[in-house]
Amino acid sequence: MKKITYIDEVNIKNKKILLRVDFNVSLNPDHSIANDERIHQSLPTINHLLKNNNQLILISHLGRPKGIDKNFSLKIVIDKLKEYLPNFKIELAENLDDVKEKKSQIIVLENIRFFPEEKNYSTLFAKKLASLADIYVNDAFAVCHRTDTSIIGPPKFLSSYGGLLLKKEITMLDKILNNPQKPFISIIGGAKISTKIGLLEKLAKISDYMIIGGAMANTFLCAQGYEIGNSFCEYEETQKARKFLSKSLTEKPYVVLPKDVVVAKSKDEKEKITVKINQIPKNYSIFDLGPQTLAEIGNIIAKGKTIIWNGPVGYFENPIFKDGTDFIYYSITQNNQAISIVGGGDTLAAISKKEYLEKITHISTGGGAMLEYIEKGTLPGIEALKDSP
């Protein structure tokens, strides 16, 4: 069985390295960096390669630009990178020809999504990227579930390795998937069951408890026949939800759904009310979990030995609806016996400025990638590294 070779298992010296990183940092409305955790997480790989006199050509995307959009230039990322690596000259290259002309030890290619060939896989573009370097290293776990050219293309033409962050992510996920300590608790939030039903079914096989929150829980409530007012619901998915719940009645896991909820007339409200799930007013929507539900969740989290959490359980962007997500976060940090993995962009945004972050065993940089890895056991970016020459 083919395996990934990681950069700490080989001696890479005096090489040009094409390094795929994930600098897709969250931005403030003025397009300044809101949270630089993804830059910070890439530093061990960058430093490991720099100490052996390698030249690095960093590739990343930022945001979802429609063509070239200076609001999503990687220049702001370079400014932050310079703070972490003050002893190195770091230059921005606008295009591939520009990369070839620069001599700095660190060159950052402009936002890879400015190139249309990135999202529309191109063998020619993959060859051009590969021609820039001697070796390819992928340290961008968060985009390994994609088939973008910079993820699966260069490994076809270059000797390719996994970075230290990629190794850390895969090692942690394999540990809890292959040999989890029990009880195993899954906490899944977010909006849509349609994108997560495969994941739910996979997690159901190894979980003792499954806590479902966020707008996704609304679809399950609909499936049970509750009237949920104006709340978001994927009505076309209620049959899948009903089937999933009926299975969990006869097999594990024990599924926790809201018993009471916080509702308001809109997501921007300043006032909220708490109601039982059979008492939701017609012109109100669900935006958070209620205290009875949170009490049950707290008791379950306290006895967990393995906890995996993806997705906020309320509309945390409005502070009056963040109590449920905060409660789950603090409950996990108070459980000192559990291995805990937390991931997903919205989840990280919800907890980014919290105390006790060090009490989370592993904060995953990948949301979709983490979920797809749990569901399928591999990712396109991982397979590409295994098959490299």
C-alpha positions as CSV (number, residue, x, y, z in Angstrom):
1,M,0.0,0.0,0.0
2,K,1.5,3.4,-1.1
3,K,2.2,5.9,1.7
4,I,3.0,9.6,1.8
5,T,6.6,10.4,2.5
6,Y,6.9,13.5,4.8
7,I,9.7,16.1,4.7
8,D,11.0,15.1,8.1
9,E,11.7,11.6,6.7
10,V,14.0,12.6,4.0
11,N,17.0,15.0,3.6
12,I,16.0,17.9,1.3
13,K,18.9,20.3,0.7
14,N,19.7,23.1,-1.7
15,K,16.6,22.6,-3.8
16,K,13.9,24.8,-5.3
17,I,10.7,23.7,-3.6
18,L,7.2,24.4,-4.8
19,L,5.3,24.6,-1.5
20,R,1.5,24.5,-1.5
21,V,0.3,26.2,1.7
22,D,-3.1,27.3,2.9
23,F,-2.9,31.1,3.5
24,N,-6.7,31.5,3.0
25,V,-7.0,33.6,6.2
26,S,-10.2,35.1,7.3
27,L,-10.5,38.8,6.4
28,N,-12.1,41.8,8.0
29,P,-14.6,43.9,6.0
30,D,-11.7,46.3,5.1
31,H,-9.8,43.2,3.8
32,S,-7.2,43.3,6.6
33,I,-6.4,39.9,8.2
34,A,-8.8,39.0,10.9
35,N,-7.1,35.8,12.1
36,D,-3.6,34.6,10.9
37,E,-3.8,31.1,12.4
38,R,-3.4,29.5,9.0
39,I,-0.1,31.4,8.4
40,H,1.1,30.5,11.9
41,Q,0.4,26.8,11.3
42,S,2.5,26.7,8.2
43,L,5.6,28.0,9.9
44,P,7.1,24.7,11.1
45,T,7.2,23.4,7.5
46,I,8.6,26.6,6.1
47,N,11.3,26.8,8.8
48,H,12.2,23.1,8.4
49,L,12.8,23.7,4.7
50,L,14.6,27.0,5.0
51,K,17.2,25.7,7.5
52,N,18.5,23.3,4.7
53,N,19.1,26.2,2.3
54,N,16.2,25.5,0.1
55,Q,14.5,28.2,-2.0
56,L,10.7,28.2,-1.4
57,I,8.1,29.1,-4.0
58,L,4.9,29.4,-1.9
59,I,1.5,28.9,-3.6
60,S,-1.8,29.6,-1.9
61,H,-5.3,31.0,-2.7
62,L,-7.1,33.7,-0.7
63,G,-10.9,34.0,-0.8
64,R,-13.0,33.4,-3.9
65,P,-11.9,36.1,-6.4
66,K,-13.6,36.3,-9.7
67,G,-10.5,36.7,-11.8
68,I,-7.8,39.1,-10.7
69,D,-9.1,41.1,-7.7
70,K,-6.5,43.2,-5.7
71,N,-8.8,42.9,-2.7
72,F,-7.6,39.3,-2.6
73,S,-3.9,39.9,-3.3
74,L,-1.5,37.9,-1.2
75,K,0.5,41.1,-0.4
76,I,-1.2,41.3,3.0
77,V,-0.2,37.7,3.7
78,I,3.5,38.6,2.8
79,D,3.4,41.5,5.2
80,K,2.4,39.2,8.0
81,L,4.9,36.5,6.9
82,K,7.7,39.1,7.2
83,E,6.8,39.6,10.9
84,Y,7.3,35.9,11.5
85,L,10.4,35.5,9.2
86,P,12.3,38.8,9.7
87,N,15.6,37.3,8.6
88,F,14.5,36.4,5.1
89,K,13.7,38.5,2.0
90,I,10.2,37.6,0.8
91,E,9.0,38.7,-2.6
92,L,5.6,38.6,-4.4
93,A,5.6,37.2,-7.9
94,E,2.7,38.4,-10.1
95,N,3.0,35.4,-12.6
96,L,5.1,32.3,-13.4
97,D,7.7,34.2,-15.5
98,D,8.1,36.6,-12.6
99,V,8.9,33.7,-10.3
100,K,11.8,32.6,-12.5
101,E,13.4,36.0,-12.4
102,K,13.4,36.4,-8.6
103,K,16.3,35.2,-6.5
104,S,14.9,35.6,-2.9
105,Q,14.9,32.6,-0.7
106,I,11.1,32.9,-0.3
107,I,9.0,33.8,-3.3
108,V,5.2,34.0,-3.0
109,L,3.2,33.5,-6.2
110,E,0.2,35.8,-6.4
111,N,-3.2,34.3,-5.5
112,I,-3.3,31.0,-7.4
113,R,-7.1,31.6,-8.0
114,F,-6.2,34.6,-10.1
115,F,-5.2,31.9,-12.7
116,P,-8.3,30.4,-14.3
117,E,-6.4,27.1,-14.9
118,E,-6.4,26.5,-11.1
119,K,-10.1,25.7,-10.7
120,N,-10.4,24.2,-14.2
121,Y,-7.8,21.5,-14.0
122,S,-5.1,22.0,-16.6
123,T,-2.2,19.5,-17.3
124,L,-0.4,22.3,-19.1
125,F,-0.6,24.6,-16.1
126,A,0.4,21.8,-13.8
127,K,3.5,21.2,-16.0
128,K,4.3,25.0,-15.9
129,L,4.0,25.0,-12.1
130,A,6.2,21.9,-11.8
131,S,8.9,23.5,-14.1
132,L,9.5,26.2,-11.5
133,A,11.0,23.7,-8.9
134,D,12.9,20.5,-8.2
135,I,10.4,19.2,-5.6
136,Y,6.8,19.7,-4.6
137,V,5.6,19.8,-1.0
138,N,1.9,19.9,0.0
139,D,1.2,21.4,3.5
140,A,-2.3,22.6,2.7
141,F,-4.5,20.0,4.3
142,A,-7.5,22.3,4.2
143,V,-7.7,22.1,0.4
144,C,-6.6,18.5,-0.1
145,H,-10.3,17.6,-0.7
146,R,-10.2,19.7,-3.9
147,T,-9.0,18.7,-7.4
148,D,-7.5,22.1,-8.1
149,T,-4.5,22.1,-10.4
150,S,-2.0,23.2,-7.7
151,I,-3.1,20.3,-5.4
152,I,-3.1,17.3,-7.8
153,G,-1.1,18.5,-10.8
154,P,2.6,19.1,-9.8
155,P,2.9,15.6,-8.0
156,K,2.5,14.0,-11.5
157,F,5.8,15.6,-12.6
158,L,7.9,16.1,-9.4
159,S,9.0,14.1,-6.5
160,S,6.5,15.1,-3.9
161,Y,6.2,15.1,-0.1
162,G,3.8,16.0,2.7
163,G,4.6,18.9,5.0
164,L,4.6,18.8,8.8
165,L,1.1,20.3,9.2
166,L,-0.3,17.8,6.7
167,K,1.3,15.0,8.8
168,K,-0.1,16.4,12.0
169,E,-3.6,16.6,10.6
170,I,-3.6,13.1,9.1
171,T,-2.0,11.5,12.2
172,M,-4.6,13.1,14.6
173,L,-7.5,12.1,12.4
174,D,-6.2,8.5,11.9
175,K,-5.8,8.2,15.7
176,I,-9.4,8.9,16.5
177,L,-10.9,7.1,13.5
178,N,-8.9,3.9,13.9
179,N,-8.6,3.5,17.6
180,P,-10.9,6.0,19.4
181,Q,-11.2,6.0,23.2
182,K,-14.9,5.6,24.3
183,P,-17.3,7.2,24.8
184,F,-16.9,8.9,21.4
185,I,-18.9,12.1,20.9
186,S,-19.6,13.8,17.6
187,I,-20.9,17.3,17.5
188,I,-22.0,18.5,14.1
189,G,-23.4,21.9,13.4
190,G,-23.6,24.1,10.3
191,A,-26.5,24.5,7.9
192,K,-27.0,21.6,5.5
193,I,-27.7,17.9,5.9
194,S,-27.4,17.5,2.1
195,T,-23.6,18.0,2.2
196,K,-23.0,16.1,5.4
197,I,-25.3,13.0,5.3
198,G,-22.4,10.7,4.3
199,L,-20.3,12.1,7.1
200,L,-23.2,11.6,9.6
201,E,-23.5,8.0,8.5
202,K,-19.8,7.3,8.8
203,L,-19.6,9.0,12.2
204,A,-22.7,7.1,13.4
205,K,-20.6,3.8,13.1
206,I,-18.0,5.0,15.6
207,S,-19.9,7.5,17.8
208,D,-21.6,6.7,21.1
209,Y,-23.4,10.1,21.1
210,M,-24.1,12.4,18.2
211,I,-25.1,16.0,18.9
212,I,-26.7,17.8,16.0
213,G,-27.2,21.6,16.1
214,G,-27.1,24.6,13.9
215,A,-29.6,25.0,11.0
216,M,-29.0,21.4,10.1
217,A,-31.0,20.4,13.2
218,N,-34.0,22.1,11.8
219,T,-34.3,19.6,9.0
220,F,-34.3,16.8,11.6
221,L,-37.0,18.6,13.6
222,C,-39.1,18.9,10.4
223,A,-38.6,15.2,9.8
224,Q,-40.0,14.6,13.2
225,G,-43.1,16.6,12.3
226,Y,-42.4,19.8,14.3
227,E,-43.5,23.2,13.0
228,I,-40.3,25.4,12.9
229,G,-41.8,28.8,11.8
230,N,-39.6,30.6,9.4
231,S,-36.4,28.7,10.2
232,F,-34.1,27.5,7.5
233,C,-34.9,23.9,6.5
234,E,-33.9,21.6,3.6
235,Y,-37.4,20.2,3.1
236,E,-36.2,18.0,0.3
237,E,-33.8,16.2,2.7
238,T,-36.4,15.3,5.4
239,Q,-36.7,11.8,4.1
240,K,-33.0,11.2,4.6
241,A,-33.1,12.7,8.0
242,R,-36.1,10.5,9.0
243,K,-34.3,7.4,7.7
244,F,-31.1,8.4,9.7
245,L,-33.1,8.9,12.9
246,S,-35.0,5.6,12.6
247,K,-31.8,3.8,12.2
248,S,-30.3,5.4,15.4
249,L,-33.4,4.2,17.4
250,T,-32.3,0.6,16.9
251,E,-28.5,1.1,16.8
252,K,-26.0,3.5,18.3
253,P,-25.3,6.4,18.4
254,Y,-27.7,8.2,20.8
255,V,-28.7,11.2,18.8
256,V,-29.2,14.5,20.6
257,L,-31.5,17.0,18.9
258,P,-32.8,20.3,20.3
259,K,-35.5,20.1,23.0
260,D,-35.7,23.8,23.4
261,V,-34.4,26.6,21.2
262,V,-33.7,30.3,21.1
263,V,-35.9,32.1,18.5
264,A,-36.2,35.6,17.1
265,K,-37.9,37.3,14.1
266,S,-34.6,37.8,12.3
267,K,-30.9,37.1,12.6
268,D,-30.2,40.8,13.4
269,E,-32.6,41.0,16.3
270,K,-31.5,42.4,19.7
271,E,-34.2,40.4,21.5
272,K,-34.7,36.7,21.8
273,I,-37.1,34.2,23.4
274,T,-36.6,30.6,24.5
275,V,-39.3,28.1,23.6
276,K,-39.8,24.3,23.6
277,I,-39.6,22.9,20.1
278,N,-43.3,22.3,19.9
279,Q,-44.1,26.0,20.7
280,I,-42.1,27.9,17.9
281,P,-44.2,30.9,16.8
282,K,-45.0,31.0,13.1
283,N,-43.1,34.2,12.2
284,Y,-40.0,33.3,14.3
285,S,-36.8,31.5,13.3
286,I,-34.5,29.3,15.3
287,F,-31.0,30.8,15.9
288,D,-29.6,28.9,18.9
289,L,-30.0,26.0,21.3
290,G,-32.0,26.5,24.5
291,P,-30.7,25.9,28.1
292,Q,-32.5,22.5,28.6
293,T,-30.7,21.2,25.5
294,L,-27.4,22.6,26.5
295,A,-27.7,21.0,30.0
296,E,-28.1,17.6,28.3
297,I,-25.2,18.3,26.0
298,G,-23.0,19.4,28.9
299,N,-23.6,16.1,30.7
300,I,-22.7,14.1,27.6
301,I,-19.5,16.1,26.8
302,A,-18.3,15.7,30.4
303,K,-18.1,11.9,30.1
304,G,-16.5,11.8,26.6
305,K,-13.1,10.3,26.0
306,T,-13.0,11.3,22.3
307,I,-14.8,14.4,21.0
308,I,-14.9,15.7,17.4
309,W,-16.7,19.0,16.7
310,N,-17.4,20.7,13.4
311,G,-19.8,23.6,12.9
312,P,-21.3,26.2,15.2
313,V,-24.7,25.3,16.8
314,G,-26.2,28.8,16.4
315,Y,-25.9,32.0,14.5
316,F,-22.9,33.1,16.5
317,E,-22.2,36.2,14.3
318,N,-24.9,37.9,16.3
319,P,-23.6,37.9,20.0
320,I,-27.1,37.1,21.4
321,F,-27.1,33.8,19.5
322,K,-23.6,32.6,20.5
323,D,-24.4,31.1,23.9
324,G,-24.8,27.5,22.6
325,T,-21.6,27.5,20.6
326,D,-19.7,29.1,23.5
327,F,-21.2,26.6,26.0
328,I,-20.1,23.6,23.8
329,Y,-16.6,25.1,23.5
330,Y,-16.1,25.7,27.2
331,S,-17.6,22.2,28.0
332,I,-15.0,20.6,25.8
333,T,-12.1,22.6,27.3
334,Q,-13.3,21.6,30.8
335,N,-13.1,17.9,30.0
336,N,-9.4,17.1,30.8
337,Q,-9.7,13.3,29.9
338,A,-10.8,13.6,26.3
339,I,-8.9,13.8,23.0
340,S,-10.6,16.7,21.2
341,I,-10.5,17.7,17.6
342,V,-12.2,20.9,16.5
343,G,-12.3,22.0,12.8
344,G,-14.1,24.0,10.2
345,G,-13.8,27.7,9.2
346,D,-16.9,28.9,11.0
347,T,-16.1,26.9,14.1
348,L,-12.6,28.4,14.2
349,A,-14.0,31.9,13.7
350,A,-16.4,31.3,16.6
351,I,-13.6,30.3,19.0
352,S,-10.6,32.2,17.6
353,K,-10.2,34.7,20.4
354,K,-11.2,32.4,23.3
355,E,-9.1,31.5,26.4
356,Y,-8.3,27.8,27.0
357,L,-7.5,27.1,23.3
358,E,-4.5,25.1,24.5
359,K,-6.9,22.6,26.1
360,I,-8.2,21.5,22.7
361,T,-6.0,18.6,21.6
362,H,-6.0,19.5,17.9
363,I,-7.5,22.5,16.1
364,S,-7.8,21.4,12.4
365,T,-7.2,23.9,9.7
366,G,-9.5,22.1,7.4
367,G,-13.3,22.1,7.6
368,G,-14.5,20.4,4.4
369,A,-11.2,18.5,4.2
370,M,-11.5,17.2,7.7
371,L,-15.1,16.0,7.2
372,E,-14.3,14.4,3.8
373,Y,-11.3,12.6,5.3
374,I,-13.5,11.2,8.1
375,E,-16.1,10.1,5.6
376,K,-13.8,8.6,2.9
377,G,-10.5,7.9,4.6
378,T,-8.5,9.8,2.0
379,L,-8.5,12.9,-0.1
380,P,-7.5,13.7,-3.7
381,G,-4.4,15.8,-2.5
382,I,-3.3,12.8,-0.4
383,E,-3.6,10.3,-3.2
384,A,-1.6,12.6,-5.5
385,L,1.3,12.6,-3.1
386,K,1.2,8.8,-2.8
387,D,1.4,8.5,-6.6
388,S,4.2,11.0,-7.3
389,P,7.3,9.9,-9.2
